[in-house]
Every structure is written in C-alpha cells, then in structure tokens.
Amino acid sequence: MEQWKNLLNGDPIDWLLEESDPSARYFTLGKLLDRPEDDTEVIAARVAISTSEPVRRMLDAQRPQGYWGRDKRPYHSVTKHLITLEHLGYQGDDERVKNAIEYLFTNAQMKDGAFTAAEFEKGRPGVVPCFTANAVHFLHWFGYGEDERTQRALDYLLRTQRDDDGWLCFERVKKTHACFWATAKALRALEMLPPEQQTTEVRAARQRAISLFLSSGLYRHHSEFGKVSPSWFQFGRPLFASTDVLEVLELMAPYVSPDDERIQEGLEIVLNKQDENGRWPAERRMPVKKTFPIEFEETGQPSKWVTLHAVNILRRLYS
C-alpha cells in the first residue's frame, strides 16, 4: 500500500469517482490516479462536465456583454464566475467564456499588467495582487497562457514580490508586510505555468514564498490584522480571494518533506477533520444568488471537493 493511504481512515476514491459528479470524477482521475488527458475515462468526464447542470446554469446566467449580474465591475461580475467554471473543470470552447475574458481584459487590466477593481472613476484603481494572481491562473486554464496580456500580468506578479518574500495587499490593508492570502494566490498562479514558463525567476519566486509560509507556521505572521482569521480553518471550495491551511499545504506539498516540522501542525489540522470513511466535510459554501446561480455542497456534509484536495496533499507529500 502507498504510504499516503495509511493516513486515511477509509478509501474515498470510489466515492470521488461517481459518475453523478463528472467534475470531481475528472480531477480524481487526473490528480489522484495519474490518468492522462487522452485517457478514455478522462475524456468522457470532460465531455460530461460541459453538459452538467452547474456549468449550464452558470453560462446561461451570463449577460450578452460578457459579465454576470447588474454590477459591471469585472472583479465582482466576472472573476468569481470564471474561477468557478475552472473549479468545475470546464474547458469548453464557448463564446461566452471568451466574451467574459475579453470583458476582463478590456475593463480591468492596467498598462502595467495588473488587474484592478475598476474604480477609475473614483481615482482609486483598487489593485490587489490576489485578483491578478487568480486571473493568471484561470487565463492559463482557459488557453490564454501565451496571450501577451496574460504574460504582462505574470510579469507584474514577479515584479511586485516584496523583500519579505510575499505580496502586499495594496488596496485593502496598506501595510508594510506581506498578505498571506495574496501570497497563496500568487503561488497558485505560478503552479499553473507550463514547463516552458517555469523559469529561474519563477522558481526563485516560488521558493521564497514557500519559505515565508514555512517560517511563519503556514498561517501565523507578524501582522496587525489582529487574531488569525477563522477562515484559515474552515474548509470549502471554491476559493476566491481568501485561502486556508488546506490550499497552502497543497501548494507546498511537492516542495517539502512530509517530516518537516514546520508543516506538522497544519497537517494535523487537516488530518483531524476527516471522518471514519476518509472523507472531509464542507465547512463553508458559496450562497446562491441571482448573479451566482449554482449551489455547492452542504455545510457539515462530506465534501467531494474538500476531500479531493485533502487527499491530494497526502499524495503529493508522500510521492
């Protein structure tokens, strides 16, 4: 038996592979079972995602201009929706996705490559690195990795990493130290880059960010935020601007030893949340709104998404 499976109270793989949830099935086949993209079962799951109810409802709710809802600001009306479509594993060649991305480029990207909350009319560009980092991630997912505009956004991220090895939340906090949420999103963006873009500069930026998390107990740092946010320990997916211990551990898992003392507390937090079947519960979820027309897993119930990411941490740590 593979070592990582010894840390599970039960085997959740068959549950994650249920055909009733093609999104979870698709990622389980690829992330946990190492199936290639041309595998027949992976192809079938990807096709099923394209016609699944959550994807269909999300796309059908989009306005013709490329955004969702009444708020035209791209940060509020496009970003979460594209993150969610990516979260569901949707890769379809749909004009509505293209319209949303072009709306984002046109209305939210600044000349230096950063994405803004688009409040130019108030004289506040509202630049936050987590917005740009999330955009870099889903732009690569949707096939825009070689687009010059995506490259400018990546260059912005690499250029704005601070001397303390993280990224500063410019708009919200305006302090002098790194924001761990923004730093996690930047790490996630770097993870998405294809091998040809994993340059020396990218690898160095990643290692610096990982070192920052390790030296700070994953979620503790010298901030003026006050108490550690409880959202670090409330697992649920998808994530948008925030992060949690689960995401940070998953991002670092390929680059650290499972015996590293600096991750043991975080790893224990994750392991202690599984039930007797090796499944993890959803502890928070996105509420249903007219502008966000799909509902995710029920709070307190076993979550395929949280379980998928938790198991992936163990697999990456011990592989």
Phi and psi in degrees as GROMACS dihedral restraints (atoms count N, CA, C in turn):
[ dihedral_restraints ]
;  ai    aj    ak    al  type     phi  dphi    fc
    3     4     5     6     1   -64.5    20    10
    4     5     6     7     1   143.1    20    10
    6     7     8     9     1   -58.8    20    10
    7     8     9    10     1   -37.7    20    10
    9    10    11    12     1   -65.1    20    10
   10    11    12    13     1   -26.9    20    10
   12    13    14    15     1   -70.0    20    10
   13    14    15    16     1   -22.1    20    10
   15    16    17    18     1   -66.3    20    10
   16    17    18    19     1   -18.2    20    10
   18    19    20    21     1   -88.0    20    10
   19    20    21    22     1    -3.7    20    10
   21    22    23    24     1   -93.9    20    10
   22    23    24    25     1   141.5    20    10
   24    25    26    27     1   -76.5    20    10
   25    26    27    28     1   -17.9    20    10
   27    28    29    30     1  -162.6    20    10
   28    29    30    31     1   174.2    20    10
   30    31    32    33     1  -101.5    20    10
   31    32    33    34     1   110.2    20    10
   33    34    35    36     1   -91.4    20    10
   34    35    36    37     1     3.5    20    10
   36    37    38    39     1   -61.6    20    10
   37    38    39    40     1   -48.0    20    10
   39    40    41    42     1   -59.1    20    10
   40    41    42    43     1   -38.8    20    10
   42    43    44    45     1   -63.6    20    10
   43    44    45    46     1   -42.6    20    10
   45    46    47    48     1   -68.0    20    10
   46    47    48    49     1   -23.5    20    10
   48    49    50    51     1   -90.5    20    10
   49    50    51    52     1     3.4    20    10
   51    52    53    54     1   -57.2    20    10
   52    53    54    55     1   133.9    20    10
   54    55    56    57     1   -69.5    20    10
   55    56    57    58     1   -15.3    20    10
   57    58    59    60     1   -68.1    20    10
   58    59    60    61     1   -17.5    20    10
   60    61    62    63     1  -125.8    20    10
   61    62    63    64     1    83.8    20    10
   63    64    65    66     1   -63.6    20    10
   64    65    66    67     1   -27.4    20    10
   66    67    68    69     1   -66.8    20    10
   67    68    69    70     1   -52.0    20    10
   69    70    71    72     1   -62.3    20    10
   70    71    72    73     1   -37.9    20    10
   72    73    74    75     1   -62.7    20    10
   73    74    75    76     1   -44.1    20    10
   75    76    77    78     1   -59.2    20    10
   76    77    78    79     1   -48.4    20    10
   78    79    80    81     1   -72.0    20    10
   79    80    81    82     1   -31.3    20    10
   81    82    83    84     1   -65.8    20    10
   82    83    84    85     1   -43.8    20    10
   84    85    86    87     1   -59.8    20    10
   85    86    87    88     1   -42.6    20    10
   87    88    89    90     1   -80.5    20    10
   88    89    90    91     1   -50.0    20    10
   90    91    92    93     1   -78.2    20    10
   91    92    93    94     1   -41.1    20    10
   93    94    95    96     1   -97.7    20    10
   94    95    96    97     1   -27.0    20    10
   96    97    98    99     1  -112.1    20    10
   97    98    99   100     1     1.3    20    10
   99   100   101   102     1    60.0    20    10
  100   101   102   103     1    30.7    20    10
  102   103   104   105     1   -76.5    20    10
  103   104   105   106     1   135.7    20    10
  105   106   107   108     1   -74.2    20    10
  106   107   108   109     1   165.0    20    10
  108   109   110   111     1   -64.2    20    10
  109   110   111   112     1   -23.8    20    10
  111   112   113   114     1   -92.2    20    10
  112   113   114   115     1     6.6    20    10
  114   115   116   117     1   -65.1    20    10
  115   116   117   118     1   140.0    20    10
  117   118   119   120     1   -62.2    20    10
  118   119   120   121     1   -37.6    20    10
  120   121   122   123     1   -71.7    20    10
  121   122   123   124     1   -35.1    20    10
  123   124   125   126     1   -65.6    20    10
  124   125   126   127     1   -43.6    20    10
  126   127   128   129     1   -60.3    20    10
  127   128   129   130     1   -44.5    20    10
  129   130   131   132     1   -62.7    20    10
  130   131   132   133     1   -41.2    20    10
  132   133   134   135     1   -65.3    20    10
  133   134   135   136     1   -39.5    20    10
  135   136   137   138     1   -65.0    20    10
  136   137   138   139     1   -39.8    20    10
  138   139   140   141     1   -64.9    20    10
  139   140   141   142     1   -41.2    20    10
  141   142   143   144     1   -65.2    20    10
  142   143   144   145     1   -34.1    20    10
  144   145   146   147     1   -60.1    20    10
  145   146   147   148     1   -41.4    20    10
  147   148   149   150     1   -60.2    20    10
  148   149   150   151     1   -29.3    20    10
  150   151   152   153     1  -108.5    20    10
  151   152   153   154     1     7.4    20    10
  153   154   155   156     1   -70.1    20    10
  154   155   156   157     1   154.8    20    10
  156   157   158   159     1   -60.9    20    10
  157   158   159   160     1   -44.5    20    10
  159   160   161   162     1   -59.8    20    10
  160   161   162   163     1   -42.2    20    10
  162   163   164   165     1   -67.3    20    10
  163   164   165   166     1   -44.2    20    10
  165   166   167   168     1   -62.1    20    10
  166   167   168   169     1   -44.4    20    10
  168   169   170   171     1   -65.8    20    10
  169   170   171   172     1   -38.9    20    10
  171   172   173   174     1   -63.5    20    10
  172   173   174   175     1   -48.0    20    10
  174   175   176   177     1   -68.3    20    10
  175   176   177   178     1   -37.3    20    10
  177   178   179   180     1   -68.2    20    10
  178   179   180   181     1   -22.8    20    10
  180   181   182   183     1   -83.3    20    10
  181   182   183   184     1    -7.6    20    10
  183   184   185   186     1   -71.9    20    10
  184   185   186   187     1   143.0    20    10
  186   187   188   189     1   -78.0    20    10
  187   188   189   190     1   155.0    20    10
  189   190   191   192     1   -58.3    20    10
  190   191   192   193     1   -26.7    20    10
  192   193   194   195     1   -73.0    20    10
  193   194   195   196     1   -13.9    20    10
  195   196   197   198     1   112.0    20    10
  196   197   198   199     1    -2.8    20    10
  198   199   200   201     1  -117.9    20    10
  199   200   201   202     1   174.3    20    10
  201   202   203   204     1  -114.5    20    10
  202   203   204   205     1   145.2    20    10
  204   205   206   207     1    76.4    20    10
  205   206   207   208     1  -162.4    20    10
  207   208   209   210     1   -98.5    20    10
  208   209   210   211     1   -21.5    20    10
  210   211   212   213     1   -81.2    20    10
  211   212   213   214     1   114.1    20    10
  213   214   215   216     1   -81.2    20    10
  214   215   216   217     1    -8.2    20    10
  216   217   218   219     1   -66.5    20    10
  217   218   219   220     1   125.1    20    10
  219   220   221   222     1   -58.2    20    10
  220   221   222   223     1   -36.1    20    10
  222   223   224   225     1   -59.3    20    10
  223   224   225   226     1   -35.8    20    10
  225   226   227   228     1   -91.9    20    10
  226   227   228   229     1   -28.8    20    10
  228   229   230   231     1  -110.7    20    10
  229   230   231   232     1    -1.4    20    10
  231   232   233   234     1  -133.8    20    10
  232   233   234   235     1   -46.4    20    10
  234   235   236   237     1   -57.5    20    10
  235   236   237   238     1   -52.0    20    10
  237   238   239   240     1   -61.7    20    10
  238   239   240   241     1   -32.5    20    10
  240   241   242   243     1   -71.7    20    10
  241   242   243   244     1   -41.2    20    10
  243   244   245   246     1   -69.3    20    10
  244   245   246   247     1   -37.9    20    10
  246   247   248   249     1   -60.5    20    10
  247   248   249   250     1   -40.8    20    10
  249   250   251   252     1   -68.2    20    10
  250   251   252   253     1   -42.0    20    10
  252   253   254   255     1   -61.1    20    10
  253   254   255   256     1   -39.5    20    10
  255   256   257   258     1   -65.2    20    10
  256   257   258   259     1   -44.5    20    10
  258   259   260   261     1   -54.9    20    10
  259   260   261   262     1   -36.6    20    10
  261   262   263   264     1   -78.5    20    10
  262   263   264   265     1    -7.5    20    10
  264   265   266   267     1    83.9    20    10
  265   266   267   268     1    16.9    20    10
  267   268   269   270     1   -76.5    20    10
  268   269   270   271     1   126.9    20    10
  270   271   272   273     1  -131.1    20    10
  271   272   273   274     1    18.9    20    10
  273   274   275   276     1   -65.1    20    10
  274   275   276   277     1   152.9    20    10
  276   277   278   279     1   -88.6    20    10
  277   278   279   280     1    74.0    20    10
  279   280   281   282     1  -108.2    20    10
  280   281   282   283     1   133.8    20    10
  282   283   284   285     1   -61.5    20    10
  283   284   285   286     1   -27.1    20    10
  285   286   287   288     1   -68.6    20    10
  286   287   288   289     1   -35.9    20    10
  288   289   290   291     1   -66.9    20    10
  289   290   291   292     1   -42.3    20    10
  291   292   293   294     1   -61.5    20    10
  292   293   294   295     1   -41.2    20    10
  294   295   296   297     1   -63.2    20    10
  295   296   297   298     1   -40.4    20    10
  297   298   299   300     1   -64.8    20    10
  298   299   300   301     1   -42.2    20    10
  300   301   302   303     1   -67.7    20    10
  301   302   303   304     1   -41.1    20    10
  303   304   305   306     1   -67.0    20    10
  304   305   306   307     1   -35.3    20    10
  306   307   308   309     1   -61.7    20    10
  307   308   309   310     1   -41.5    20    10
  309   310   311   312     1   -63.6    20    10
  310   311   312   313     1   -48.6    20    10
  312   313   314   315     1   -59.3    20    10
  313   314   315   316     1   -45.7    20    10
  315   316   317   318     1   -69.2    20    10
  316   317   318   319     1   -38.1    20    10
  318   319   320   321     1  -107.1    20    10
  319   320   321   322     1    -5.6    20    10
  321   322   323   324     1  -130.1    20    10
  322   323   324   325     1   -17.0    20    10
  324   325   326   327     1   -90.7    20    10
  325   326   327   328     1   131.0    20    10
  327   328   329   330     1   -89.4    20    10
  328   329   330   331     1   170.9    20    10
  330   331   332   333     1   -62.2    20    10
  331   332   333   334     1   -30.9    20    10
  333   334   335   336     1   -81.6    20    10
  334   335   336   337     1     1.2    20    10
  336   337   338   339     1   101.9    20    10
  337   338   339   340     1   -19.5    20    10
  339   340   341   342     1   -70.4    20    10
  340   341   342   343     1   153.4    20    10
  342   343   344   345     1  -100.8    20    10
  343   344   345   346     1   140.0    20    10
  345   346   347   348     1  -118.5    20    10
  346   347   348   349     1   159.2    20    10
  348   349   350   351     1   -72.6    20    10
  349   350   351   352     1     2.9    20    10
  351   352   353   354     1    61.0    20    10
  352   353   354   355     1    51.2    20    10
  354   355   356   357     1  -114.1    20    10
  355   356   357   358     1    41.7    20    10
  357   358   359   360     1   -57.7    20    10
  358   359   360   361     1   -34.3    20    10
  360   361   362   363     1   -65.2    20    10
  361   362   363   364     1   -18.8    20    10
  363   364   365   366     1   -99.4    20    10
  364   365   366   367     1     3.0    20    10
  366   367   368   369     1    74.7    20    10
  367   368   369   370     1    14.8    20    10
  369   370   371   372     1  -124.3    20    10
  370   371   372   373     1   100.1    20    10
  372   373   374   375     1   -64.3    20    10
  373   374   375   376     1   -23.1    20    10
  375   376   377   378     1    66.3    20    10
  376   377   378   379     1    41.0    20    10
  378   379   380   381     1   -74.6    20    10
  379   380   381   382     1   126.3    20    10
  381   382   383   384     1  -131.7    20    10
  382   383   384   385     1   127.3    20    10
  384   385   386   387     1   -59.1    20    10
  385   386   387   388     1   -31.6    20    10
  387   388   389   390     1   -64.1    20    10
  388   389   390   391     1   -33.2    20    10
  390   391   392   393     1   -62.6    20    10
  391   392   393   394     1   -49.0    20    10
  393   394   395   396     1   -64.5    20    10
  394   395   396   397     1   -42.3    20    10
  396   397   398   399     1   -63.7    20    10
  397   398   399   400     1   -44.4    20    10
  399   400   401   402     1   -60.9    20    10
  400   401   402   403     1   -39.4    20    10
  402   403   404   405     1   -64.1    20    10
  403   404   405   406     1   -44.4    20    10
  405   406   407   408     1   -57.1    20    10
  406   407   408   409     1   -40.6    20    10
  408   409   410   411     1   -64.9    20    10
  409   410   411   412     1   -53.9    20    10
  411   412   413   414     1   -75.8    20    10
  412   413   414   415     1   -22.5    20    10
  414   415   416   417     1   -65.9    20    10
  415   416   417   418     1   -38.9    20    10
  417   418   419   420     1   -66.1    20    10
  418   419   420   421     1   -40.1    20    10
  420   421   422   423     1   -60.6    20    10
  421   422   423   424     1   -41.3    20    10
  423   424   425   426     1   -88.4    20    10
  424   425   426   427     1    10.8    20    10
  426   427   428   429     1    91.9    20    10
  427   428   429   430     1    17.1    20    10
  429   430   431   432     1  -105.1    20    10
  430   431   432   433     1    19.8    20    10
  432   433   434   435     1   -62.7    20    10
  433   434   435   436     1   -32.0    20    10
  435   436   437   438     1   -92.8    20    10
  436   437   438   439     1    -0.7    20    10
  438   439   440   441     1   -67.1    20    10
  439   440   441   442     1   135.5    20    10
  441   442   443   444     1   -58.0    20    10
  442   443   444   445     1   -31.9    20    10
  444   445   446   447     1   -70.3    20    10
  445   446   447   448     1   -36.0    20    10
  447   448   449   450     1   -67.4    20    10
  448   449   450   451     1   -40.2    20    10
  450   451   452   453     1   -62.9    20    10
  451   452   453   454     1   -37.4    20    10
  453   454   455   456     1   -63.8    20    10
  454   455   456   457     1   -37.8    20    10
  456   457   458   459     1   -66.0    20    10
  457   458   459   460     1   -41.8    20    10
  459   460   461   462     1   -62.9    20    10
  460   461   462   463     1   -43.7    20    10
  462   463   464   465     1   -59.7    20    10
  463   464   465   466     1   -38.5    20    10
  465   466   467   468     1   -60.4    20    10
  466   467   468   469     1   -45.7    20    10
  468   469   470   471     1   -60.6    20    10
  469   470   471   472     1   -46.8    20    10
  471   472   473   474     1   -64.7    20    10
  472   473   474   475     1   -33.5    20    10
  474   475   476   477     1   -75.3    20    10
  475   476   477   478     1   -24.8    20    10
  477   478   479   480     1  -104.5    20    10
  478   479   480   481     1     8.7    20    10
  480   481   482   483     1   -65.3    20    10
  481   482   483   484     1   134.4    20    10
  483   484   485   486     1   -86.4    20    10
  484   485   486   487     1   170.5    20    10
  486   487   488   489     1   -64.5    20    10
  487   488   489   490     1   -23.7    20    10
  489   490   491   492     1   -86.5    20    10
  490   491   492   493     1     9.4    20    10
  492   493   494   495     1    83.7    20    10
  493   494   495   496     1     3.3    20    10
  495   496   497   498     1  -119.9    20    10
  496   497   498   499     1  -165.1    20    10
  498   499   500   501     1  -119.1    20    10
  499   500   501   502     1   142.8    20    10
  501   502   503   504     1   -91.4    20    10
  502   503   504   505     1   135.3    20    10
  504   505   506   507     1   -81.3    20    10
  505   506   507   508     1    90.0    20    10
  507   508   509   510     1   -59.1    20    10
  508   509   510   511     1   -48.2    20    10
  510   511   512   513     1   -81.8    20    10
  511   512   513   514     1   -44.0    20    10
  513   514   515   516     1   -81.3    20    10
  514   515   516   517     1   -38.7    20    10
  516   517   518   519     1  -108.7    20    10
  517   518   519   520     1   -43.1    20    10
  519   520   521   522     1    55.7    20    10
  520   521   522   523     1    42.1    20    10
  522   523   524   525     1  -105.3    20    10
  523   524   525   526     1  -172.8    20    10
  525   526   527   528     1  -108.3    20    10
  526   527   528   529     1     8.4    20    10
  528   529   530   531     1  -125.0    20    10
  529   530   531   532     1   165.7    20    10
  531   532   533   534     1   -66.7    20    10
  532   533   534   535     1   145.9    20    10
  534   535   536   537     1   -92.0    20    10
  535   536   537   538     1   122.6    20    10
  537   538   539   540     1   -69.0    20    10
  538   539   540   541     1   -29.8    20    10
  540   541   542   543     1   -66.6    20    10
  541   542   543   544     1   -46.9    20    10
  543   544   545   546     1   -62.1    20    10
  544   545   546   547     1   -38.3    20    10
  546   547   548   549     1   -66.1    20    10
  547   548   549   550     1   -38.3    20    10
  549   550   551   552     1   -63.7    20    10
  550   551   552   553     1   -41.1    20    10
  552   553   554   555     1   -67.4    20    10
  553   554   555   556     1   -35.5    20    10
  555   556   557   558     1   -65.4    20    10
  556   557   558   559     1   -41.6    20    10
  558   559   560   561     1   -59.7    20    10
  559   560   561   562     1   -41.4    20    10
  561   562   563   564     1   -65.3    20    10
  562   563   564   565     1   -36.8    20    10
  564   565   566   567     1   -64.4    20    10
  565   566   567   568     1   -43.3    20    10
  567   568   569   570     1   -65.0    20    10
  568   569   570   571     1   -33.6    20    10
  570   571   572   573     1   -61.9    20    10
  571   572   573   574     1   -30.8    20    10
  573   574   575   576     1   -78.0    20    10
  574   575   576   577     1   -14.1    20    10
  576   577   578   579     1   -67.8    20    10
  577   578   579   580     1   139.1    20    10
  579   580   581   582     1   -69.3    20    10
  580   581   582   583     1   164.7    20    10
  582   583   584   585     1   -52.8    20    10
  583   584   585   586     1   -38.3    20    10
  585   586   587   588     1   -68.9    20    10
  586   587   588   589     1   -16.7    20    10
  588   589   590   591     1  -101.5    20    10
  589   590   591   592     1     1.6    20    10
  591   592   593   594     1   -83.6    20    10
  592   593   594   595     1    69.7    20    10
  594   595   596   597     1   -76.3    20    10
  595   596   597   598     1   172.7    20    10
  597   598   599   600     1   -58.0    20    10
  598   599   600   601     1   -39.4    20    10
  600   601   602   603     1   -64.3    20    10
  601   602   603   604     1   -42.2    20    10
  603   604   605   606     1   -65.7    20    10
  604   605   606   607     1   -45.6    20    10
  606   607   608   609     1   -63.2    20    10
  607   608   609   610     1   -37.9    20    10
  609   610   611   612     1   -67.4    20    10
  610   611   612   613     1   -41.3    20    10
  612   613   614   615     1   -62.0    20    10
  613   614   615   616     1   -41.9    20    10
  615   616   617   618     1   -63.7    20    10
  616   617   618   619     1   -46.5    20    10
  618   619   620   621     1   -63.7    20    10
  619   620   621   622     1   -37.3    20    10
  621   622   623   624     1   -63.7    20    10
  622   623   624   625     1   -43.4    20    10
  624   625   626   627     1   -66.0    20    10
  625   626   627   628     1   -41.0    20    10
  627   628   629   630     1   -62.4    20    10
  628   629   630   631     1   -42.0    20    10
  630   631   632   633     1   -61.7    20    10
  631   632   633   634     1   -36.9    20    10
  633   634   635   636     1   -62.6    20    10
  634   635   636   637     1   -46.2    20    10
  636   637   638   639     1   -63.9    20    10
  637   638   639   640     1   -44.2    20    10
  639   640   641   642     1   -63.8    20    10
  640   641   642   643     1   -38.8    20    10
  642   643   644   645     1   -75.2    20    10
  643   644   645   646     1    -8.7    20    10
  645   646   647   648     1  -118.7    20    10
  646   647   648   649     1    19.3    20    10
  648   649   650   651     1    65.3    20    10
  649   650   651   652     1    28.6    20    10
  651   652   653   654     1    75.9    20    10
  652   653   654   655     1   -44.0    20    10
  654   655   656   657     1  -133.2    20    10
  655   656   657   658     1    -1.7    20    10
  657   658   659   660     1   -98.7    20    10
  658   659   660   661     1   136.9    20    10
  660   661   662   663     1  -158.7    20    10
  661   662   663   664     1   165.2    20    10
  663   664   665   666     1   -79.0    20    10
  664   665   666   667     1    69.5    20    10
  666   667   668   669     1  -106.6    20    10
  667   668   669   670     1   165.4    20    10
  669   670   671   672     1  -100.4    20    10
  670   671   672   673     1    19.5    20    10
  672   673   674   675     1   -71.1    20    10
  673   674   675   676     1   -17.2    20    10
  675   676   677   678     1    93.9    20    10
  676   677   678   679     1  -139.4    20    10
  678   679   680   681     1   -67.4    20    10
  679   680   681   682     1   154.0    20    10
  681   682   683   684     1   -62.1    20    10
  682   683   684   685     1   132.8    20    10
  684   685   686   687     1   -62.5    20    10
  685   686   687   688     1   133.2    20    10
  687   688   689   690     1   -63.0    20    10
  688   689   690   691     1   -18.6    20    10
  690   691   692   693     1   -65.1    20    10
  691   692   693   694     1   -18.0    20    10
  693   694   695   696     1   -60.0    20    10
  694   695   696   697     1   -26.6    20    10
  696   697   698   699     1  -115.9    20    10
  697   698   699   700     1     9.0    20    10
  699   700   701   702     1  -112.1    20    10
  700   701   702   703     1   102.9    20    10
  702   703   704   705     1   -87.2    20    10
  703   704   705   706     1   137.9    20    10
  705   706   707   708     1  -173.4    20    10
  706   707   708   709     1   155.8    20    10
  708   709   710   711     1  -137.0    20    10
  709   710   711   712     1   147.1    20    10
  711   712   713   714     1   -82.6    20    10
  712   713   714   715     1   160.9    20    10
  714   715   716   717     1  -100.9    20    10
  715   716   717   718     1   148.0    20    10
  717   718   719   720     1  -116.1    20    10
  718   719   720   721     1  -100.3    20    10
  720   721   722   723     1   -81.5    20    10
  721   722   723   724     1   -26.1    20    10
  723   724   725   726     1   -85.2    20    10
  724   725   726   727     1   174.4    20    10
  726   727   728   729     1  -141.1    20    10
  727   728   729   730     1  -177.6    20    10
  729   730   731   732     1  -154.1    20    10
  730   731   732   733     1   174.7    20    10
  732   733   734   735     1   -59.7    20    10
  733   734   735   736     1   -35.3    20    10
  735   736   737   738     1   -61.3    20    10
  736   737   738   739     1   -47.7    20    10
  738   739   740   741     1   -65.8    20    10
  739   740   741   742     1   -44.2    20    10
  741   742   743   744     1   -62.3    20    10
  742   743   744   745     1   -43.8    20    10
  744   745   746   747     1   -64.1    20    10
  745   746   747   748     1   -39.0    20    10
  747   748   749   750     1   -65.8    20    10
  748   749   750   751     1   -37.9    20    10
  750   751   752   753     1   -67.9    20    10
  751   752   753   754     1   -34.7    20    10
  753   754   755   756     1   -89.2    20    10
  754   755   756   757     1   -18.3    20    10
  756   757   758   759     1   -52.1    20    10
  757   758   759   760     1   -40.4    20    10
  759   760   761   762     1   -70.5    20    10
  760   761   762   763     1   -10.5    20    10
  762   763   764   765     1  -116.2    20    10
  763   764   765   766     1     3.1    20    10
  765   766   767   768     1  -130.2    20    10
  766   767   768   769     1   159.4    20    10
  768   769   770   771     1   -82.0    20    10
  769   770   771   772     1   142.3    20    10
  771   772   773   774     1   -64.0    20    10
  772   773   774   775     1   -15.7    20    10
  774   775   776   777     1   -93.2    20    10
  775   776   777   778     1    -0.8    20    10
  777   778   779   780     1   -60.7    20    10
  778   779   780   781     1   122.0    20    10
  780   781   782   783     1   -60.3    20    10
  781   782   783   784     1   -26.7    20    10
  783   784   785   786     1   -73.1    20    10
  784   785   786   787     1   -14.1    20    10
  786   787   788   789     1  -106.8    20    10
  787   788   789   790     1    -2.8    20    10
  789   790   791   792     1   -64.8    20    10
  790   791   792   793     1   -40.5    20    10
  792   793   794   795     1   -62.9    20    10
  793   794   795   796     1   -46.4    20    10
  795   796   797   798     1   -63.3    20    10
  796   797   798   799     1   -40.8    20    10
  798   799   800   801     1   -64.7    20    10
  799   800   801   802     1   -38.5    20    10
  801   802   803   804     1   -65.1    20    10
  802   803   804   805     1   -39.2    20    10
  804   805   806   807     1   -58.4    20    10
  805   806   807   808     1   -44.6    20    10
  807   808   809   810     1   -66.0    20    10
  808   809   810   811     1   -50.5    20    10
  810   811   812   813     1   -62.3    20    10
  811   812   813   814     1   -34.5    20    10
  813   814   815   816     1   -72.2    20    10
  814   815   816   817     1   -10.1    20    10
  816   817   818   819     1   -90.4    20    10
  817   818   819   820     1    -9.2    20    10
  819   820   821   822     1   -77.3    20    10
  820   821   822   823     1   152.1    20    10
  822   823   824   825     1   -93.1    20    10
  823   824   825   826     1  -171.5    20    10
  825   826   827   828     1   -68.5    20    10
  826   827   828   829     1   -14.8    20    10
  828   829   830   831     1   -98.6    20    10
  829   830   831   832     1     6.7    20    10
  831   832   833   834     1    74.1    20    10
  832   833   834   835     1    32.3    20    10
  834   835   836   837     1  -119.9    20    10
  835   836   837   838     1   150.2    20    10
  837   838   839   840     1  -111.5    20    10
  838   839   840   841     1   143.0    20    10
  840   841   842   843     1   -83.9    20    10
  841   842   843   844     1   158.0    20    10
  843   844   845   846     1   -82.3    20    10
  844   845   846   847     1   129.5    20    10
  846   847   848   849     1  -111.3    20    10
  847   848   849   850     1    -7.3    20    10
  849   850   851   852     1  -156.3    20    10
  850   851   852   853     1   157.5    20    10
  852   853   854   855     1  -151.1    20    10
  853   854   855   856     1   161.3    20    10
  855   856   857   858     1   -78.8    20    10
  856   857   858   859     1   123.5    20    10
  858   859   860   861     1   -69.9    20    10
  859   860   861   862     1   148.9    20    10
  861   862   863   864     1   -75.7    20    10
  862   863   864   865     1   130.5    20    10
  864   865   866   867     1  -136.0    20    10
  865   866   867   868     1   166.3    20    10
  867   868   869   870     1   -61.3    20    10
  868   869   870   871     1   -33.4    20    10
  870   871   872   873     1   -84.0    20    10
  871   872   873   874     1    -8.6    20    10
  873   874   875   876     1  -137.4    20    10
  874   875   876   877     1    84.2    20    10
  876   877   878   879     1   -86.5    20    10
  877   878   879   880     1    19.7    20    10
  879   880   881   882     1  -128.4    20    10
  880   881   882   883     1   151.9    20    10
  882   883   884   885     1  -116.2    20    10
  883   884   885   886     1   134.9    20    10
  885   886   887   888     1   -95.9    20    10
  886   887   888   889     1  -168.4    20    10
  888   889   890   891     1   -62.9    20    10
  889   890   891   892     1   153.4    20    10
  891   892   893   894     1   -75.1    20    10
  892   893   894   895     1   135.4    20    10
  894   895   896   897     1   -61.0    20    10
  895   896   897   898     1   133.9    20    10
  897   898   899   900     1    90.5    20    10
  898   899   900   901     1   -11.1    20    10
  900   901   902   903     1  -100.7    20    10
  901   902   903   904     1   155.7    20    10
  903   904   905   906     1   -54.6    20    10
  904   905   906   907     1   132.3    20    10
  906   907   908   909     1  -112.2    20    10
  907   908   909   910     1   122.5    20    10
  909   910   911   912     1   -64.8    20    10
  910   911   912   913     1   -33.9    20    10
  912   913   914   915     1   -72.5    20    10
  913   914   915   916     1   -46.5    20    10
  915   916   917   918     1   -64.6    20    10
  916   917   918   919     1   -40.8    20    10
  918   919   920   921     1   -63.1    20    10
  919   920   921   922     1   -43.7    20    10
  921   922   923   924     1   -56.8    20    10
  922   923   924   925     1   -46.5    20    10
  924   925   926   927     1   -71.7    20    10
  925   926   927   928     1   -36.6    20    10
  927   928   929   930     1   -65.1    20    10
  928   929   930   931     1   -45.0    20    10
  930   931   932   933     1   -65.4    20    10
  931   932   933   934     1   -36.5    20    10
  933   934   935   936     1   -64.1    20    10
  934   935   936   937     1   -33.9    20    10
  936   937   938   939     1   -58.4    20    10
  937   938   939   940     1   -50.1    20    10
  939   940   941   942     1   -63.5    20    10
  940   941   942   943     1   -42.0    20    10
  942   943   944   945     1   -64.5    20    10
  943   944   945   946     1   -42.0    20    10
  945   946   947   948     1   -70.2    20    10
  946   947   948   949     1   -36.4    20    10
  948   949   950   951     1   -65.5    20    10
  949   950   951   952     1   -40.4    20    10
  951   952   953   954     1  -102.3    20    10
  952   953   954   955     1     5.6    20    10
